Amino acid sequence: MRGGGRPSARLDPVEVPDLPAELVPLAFLLGTWTGTGRGAYPTVDDFTYDEELTFAWPGKPVLRYAQRTHVPPGGAPSHAEVGYLRPTPGGAELVVAHPSGVAEVSDGPVTAGRVELASRTVVTTPTAKAVSEVRRVYERRGDRLWYRVDMAAVGQPLGFHLEAELRPA
Amino acid sequence: MRGGGRPSARLDPVEVPDLPAELVPLAFLLGTWTGTGRGAYPTVDDFTYDEELTFAWPGKPVLRYAQRTHVPPGGAPSHAEVGYLRPTPGGAELVVAHPSGVAEVSDGPVTAGRVELASRTVVTTPTAKAVSEVRRVYERRGDRLWYRVDMAAVGQPLGFHLEAELRPA
């Protein structure tokens, strides 16, 4: 039902009967997810972060993606990302913007409850730190949403950056 | 006050005393704006659209940008965009993601109540329509926010695409 149906901010997929057929393989992502993640990178100290992450159906055959982190506990805003996840036959494409001045275009395969996304292009504004590659995996584990992000940035090779297992908000 | 203060979703700038100094030249954008716009492009019929557009301060020294349009009157979701506007000395940088699979990195000068943004890079997912250049102007006109978007896409040269004058929501 392309463009029709009732847009949903945070309904469980089973409550979205009008979800376009092409979004069904991505329905495991739908909802708002919260929890604590851990981060590391060769250029910074290891860190943890509180996160709220949402995949929502805006009424078109895409998912809207938004993520915000805070320095725990209950601290200042830290990172954020916004963008869209687009279904393709057997896979998905992600376009995402970061407040750090980074835009990422990625794609990859979708299997049951799992999507893998590798950047095709990462572009940055003139004042942004250099990011050259991003890889993401999102996986549904029971009622939790797990993800891992690997990154090549500021002259470092591709390596682990972020991981979290989030619960429904 | 980098990273501090009270994040604001839609306050008038005069109500945001903790706004970081580098965001003050962009404060004229802050708020949620609504109205009807007109669109044209050589490859489509002229059209109008209902729009809600927000520039918000998320608590970091950037503005969060989000835009949604509907087919008037009160119709189906049409276009959308999400991203961030970053202040630079004398100007601003924009990173924005479109559900159509387009990511845009732009920059340009900020003068009193006006920002001009020209794309440095436009990247698209494998299944997206080709967009090669985007130019945007946002201008405060009294209590209204006017903007114009020019675009080069699907083989067409850079030309007028969208214009609207929006009122505070």
Interface residues (C-beta under 8 A of the other chain):
Chain A: G3 G4 P7 P58 G59 K60 V62 R64 A66 R68 A76 P77 A80 V82 G83 Y84 R86 T88 E93 V95 V96 A97 H98 P99 G101 V102 A103 E104 V105 D107 R120 T121 V123 T124 T125 P126 T127 A128
Chain B: G3 G4 P7 P58 G59 K60 V62 R64 A66 R68 A76 P77 A80 V82 G83 Y84 R86 T88 E93 V95 V96 A97 H98 P99 G101 V102 A103 E104 V105 D107 R120 T121 V123 T124 T125 P126 T127 A128
